[in-house]
């Protein structure tokens, strides 16, 4: 015989098997407010994660743009330093070398013009054939060189920007040809040249080309792909010195 206490419990279980209101009311779930709160919290977490990811992504882009501008400036600066260092190089002691004074005039290799944004010089490091020995003249390819800042320049730059150009007689011969070294990404005053004489700690003023023994080059270039939201336009400025090898310091 089933005891009365067990019978009562068994009856209660059987009664709740049917979909009766009293049984359904005992089951617990989420209310609408709880669901909305959960969705809001989840949205805030996702938004925060996305914001962090976005900031990190743009930070990486800023660093890449800055490095790109620095590498760009360094490549142009290295070329200028390498050639300016040879200004007035005269291993044969020539005094009447052809075109050494520019414009077809004979003389000794020299710094021909020197301003804050341009420098022109000659040197004797070869003959007509590439890799040949010096011949005492400056009428061979790349022996009379001019570096300068031009705006708008050969590429008709806009927005106050300009280019660094290199003008020299090409390997193929003929007249001087101007080569653009930058890409309309040099701002006004982006190239500054300062000239020093021997044992002088400050730039020469006025500049005497015959006394120049060191040229300080400061170059500023803009990044090519600026991010307006993070960092905007980035500039890279680099400075280097070129000591003229034909004039000891």
C-alpha positions as CSV (number, residue, x, y, z in Angstrom):
1,X,0.0,0.0,0.0
2,X,1.4,3.4,-1.0
3,X,1.7,5.7,1.9
4,X,-0.3,8.9,1.8
5,X,2.8,11.3,1.7
6,X,4.2,9.6,-1.3
7,X,0.8,9.6,-3.0
8,X,0.5,13.3,-2.6
9,X,4.0,13.9,-4.2
10,X,3.2,11.5,-7.0
11,X,-0.1,13.3,-7.7
12,X,1.7,16.6,-7.8
13,X,4.1,15.3,-10.4
14,X,1.4,13.9,-12.6
15,X,-0.6,17.1,-12.3
16,X,2.3,19.2,-13.6
17,X,2.9,17.0,-16.7
18,X,-0.1,18.7,-18.4
19,X,0.4,22.2,-19.8
20,X,-1.4,23.8,-17.0
21,X,-1.0,27.5,-16.1
22,X,0.2,26.7,-12.6
23,X,3.0,24.5,-14.0
24,X,4.1,27.0,-16.7
25,X,4.2,29.7,-14.1
26,X,6.8,27.9,-12.1
27,X,9.4,27.8,-15.1
28,X,11.9,30.7,-14.9
29,X,13.2,32.7,-18.1
30,X,14.5,36.1,-19.3
31,X,12.3,39.1,-19.2
32,X,12.3,41.7,-22.0
33,X,14.2,44.2,-19.9
34,X,16.9,41.6,-19.1
35,X,17.2,40.8,-22.8
36,X,17.6,44.5,-23.7
37,X,20.2,45.0,-21.0
38,X,22.2,42.0,-22.2
39,X,22.1,43.2,-25.8
40,X,23.2,46.7,-24.7
41,X,26.2,45.3,-22.7
42,X,27.2,43.1,-25.6
43,X,27.0,46.0,-28.0
44,X,29.2,48.1,-25.7
45,X,31.8,45.4,-25.5
46,X,31.9,44.9,-29.3
47,X,32.1,48.6,-29.9
48,X,35.0,48.9,-27.4
49,X,36.9,46.1,-29.1
50,X,36.3,47.6,-32.5
51,X,37.5,51.0,-31.4
52,X,40.7,49.5,-30.0
53,X,41.3,47.6,-33.2
54,X,40.7,50.7,-35.3
55,X,43.0,52.8,-33.3
56,X,45.7,50.2,-33.5
57,X,45.3,49.8,-37.2
58,X,45.6,53.5,-37.8
59,X,48.6,53.7,-35.5
60,X,50.3,51.1,-37.6
61,X,49.4,53.1,-40.7
62,X,50.9,56.3,-39.2
63,X,54.1,54.5,-38.4
64,X,54.3,53.1,-41.9
65,X,53.7,56.5,-43.4
66,X,56.3,58.1,-41.2
67,X,58.9,55.4,-42.0
68,X,58.1,55.7,-45.7
69,X,58.7,59.4,-45.6
70,X,61.9,59.0,-43.7
71,X,63.2,56.3,-46.1
72,X,62.2,58.6,-49.0
73,X,64.1,61.5,-47.5
74,X,67.1,59.4,-46.7
75,X,67.5,58.0,-50.2
76,X,67.4,61.6,-51.7
77,X,69.7,62.9,-49.0
78,X,72.2,60.1,-49.5
79,X,72.5,60.8,-53.2
80,X,73.1,64.5,-52.6
81,X,75.7,63.9,-49.9
82,X,77.5,61.4,-52.0
83,X,77.9,63.7,-54.9
84,X,78.3,67.0,-53.1
85,X,81.2,65.4,-51.1
86,X,83.0,65.3,-54.5
87,X,82.5,69.0,-55.2
88,X,85.8,70.5,-56.5
89,X,87.5,67.1,-56.6
90,X,90.6,67.7,-58.7
91,X,93.0,64.7,-58.4
92,X,95.1,65.9,-61.4
93,X,95.4,69.5,-60.2
94,X,93.9,70.8,-63.3
95,X,93.6,74.6,-63.7
96,X,92.2,74.9,-67.2
97,X,89.9,71.9,-67.3
98,X,87.2,72.0,-70.0
99,X,83.8,73.2,-68.6
100,X,85.0,73.1,-65.0
101,X,83.6,76.6,-64.4
102,X,80.3,75.6,-66.1
103,X,78.8,77.1,-69.3
104,X,81.7,75.7,-71.3
105,X,84.3,77.8,-69.4
106,X,87.7,76.3,-68.6
107,X,89.2,76.3,-65.1
108,X,89.7,74.2,-62.0
109,X,86.9,72.1,-60.6
110,X,85.0,74.2,-58.0
111,X,81.8,75.0,-56.2
112,X,80.1,77.2,-58.8
113,X,77.1,78.6,-57.0
114,X,75.9,78.2,-53.5
115,X,72.5,79.4,-52.2
116,X,70.2,78.3,-49.4
117,X,68.1,76.2,-51.9
118,X,70.6,75.3,-54.7
119,X,74.2,74.3,-55.2
120,X,76.1,73.8,-58.4
121,X,79.6,72.3,-58.6
122,X,82.0,70.5,-60.9
123,X,84.5,67.8,-60.2
124,X,86.8,65.5,-62.2
125,X,86.3,61.8,-61.6
126,X,86.3,60.2,-65.0
127,X,86.9,60.6,-68.7
128,X,84.2,60.0,-71.4
129,X,83.9,56.2,-70.8
130,X,82.1,55.1,-67.6
131,X,84.6,53.8,-65.1
132,X,87.6,55.5,-66.7
133,X,90.2,57.5,-64.9
134,X,90.1,61.3,-64.4
135,X,91.2,63.3,-67.4
136,X,91.6,66.8,-66.0
137,X,88.4,68.1,-67.6
138,X,84.8,68.5,-66.4
139,X,83.0,68.0,-69.7
140,X,82.2,64.3,-69.1
141,X,78.9,62.9,-68.0
142,X,77.9,63.8,-64.4
143,X,80.9,66.0,-63.7
144,X,78.9,69.3,-63.5
145,X,75.9,68.9,-61.2
146,X,73.2,71.2,-59.9
147,X,70.9,70.3,-57.0
148,X,68.0,72.7,-56.3
149,X,64.5,73.1,-54.9
150,X,62.0,74.1,-57.6
151,X,58.3,75.0,-57.1
152,X,56.1,74.4,-59.0
153,X,59.0,72.7,-60.8
154,X,59.0,70.4,-63.8
155,X,56.0,68.5,-62.5
156,X,53.9,71.7,-62.0
157,X,53.3,70.9,-58.3
158,X,50.4,72.6,-56.6
159,X,49.6,73.6,-53.0
160,X,52.9,75.3,-52.4
161,X,54.8,72.1,-52.9
162,X,57.8,71.5,-55.1
163,X,60.6,69.0,-56.0
164,X,64.3,68.4,-55.5
165,X,65.9,68.3,-58.9
166,X,69.3,67.2,-60.2
167,X,70.7,68.6,-63.4
168,X,73.7,67.1,-65.1
169,X,75.1,65.9,-68.4
170,X,73.7,62.4,-69.0
171,X,75.6,59.3,-69.7
172,X,74.4,59.4,-73.3
173,X,76.1,62.7,-73.8
174,X,74.6,66.0,-75.1
175,X,73.4,68.9,-73.0
176,X,72.4,68.8,-69.4
177,X,69.2,67.1,-68.4
178,X,67.1,67.8,-65.3
179,X,66.0,64.8,-63.2
180,X,63.2,65.0,-60.7
181,X,64.2,63.2,-57.4
182,X,60.9,63.7,-55.5
183,X,57.2,63.6,-56.3
184,X,55.7,67.0,-55.5
185,X,56.0,66.2,-51.8
186,X,58.6,68.8,-50.7
187,X,57.1,71.8,-48.9
188,X,58.3,75.3,-49.1
189,X,61.7,75.6,-47.4
190,X,61.9,71.8,-47.6
191,X,65.5,72.1,-48.8
192,X,67.9,74.2,-46.8
193,X,71.6,74.3,-47.5
194,X,74.1,75.8,-45.1
195,X,77.8,76.3,-45.8
196,X,80.8,76.2,-43.5
197,X,84.4,77.2,-43.9
198,X,87.2,75.4,-42.1
199,X,87.0,75.5,-38.3
200,X,83.9,77.6,-38.3
201,X,81.0,76.6,-36.1
202,X,78.4,78.8,-37.7
203,X,77.4,79.0,-41.4
204,X,79.2,81.5,-43.6
205,X,77.5,84.8,-44.3
206,X,78.1,85.9,-46.9
207,X,78.8,82.6,-48.6
208,X,82.2,82.4,-50.4
209,X,82.1,79.3,-52.7
210,X,85.9,79.1,-52.8
211,X,86.0,78.7,-49.0
212,X,83.2,76.1,-48.6
213,X,84.5,72.9,-46.9
214,X,81.3,71.5,-45.5
215,X,77.7,71.6,-46.7
216,X,74.9,70.9,-44.3
217,X,71.8,69.6,-46.0
218,X,68.4,69.6,-44.4
219,X,65.6,68.0,-46.3
220,X,61.9,67.8,-45.5
221,X,59.5,65.6,-47.4
222,X,55.8,64.8,-46.8
223,X,54.3,61.4,-46.5
224,X,52.5,60.2,-49.7
225,X,49.5,58.6,-48.1
226,X,48.3,60.8,-45.2
227,X,45.5,59.6,-42.9
228,X,43.2,62.6,-42.2
229,X,41.6,60.9,-39.2
230,X,44.8,59.8,-37.4
231,X,47.8,62.0,-37.7
232,X,47.0,63.8,-40.9
233,X,49.9,64.9,-43.1
234,X,53.3,63.7,-41.7
235,X,56.6,65.3,-42.5
236,X,60.0,63.7,-42.3
237,X,63.0,66.0,-41.8
238,X,66.6,64.7,-42.0
239,X,69.9,66.5,-41.8
240,X,73.3,65.4,-43.0
241,X,76.7,66.9,-43.6
242,X,78.9,66.6,-46.7
243,X,82.6,67.3,-46.2
244,X,84.3,68.2,-49.5
245,X,87.0,65.6,-50.0
246,X,89.2,68.0,-52.0
247,X,89.4,70.4,-49.1
248,X,90.5,68.9,-45.8
249,X,88.6,70.0,-42.6
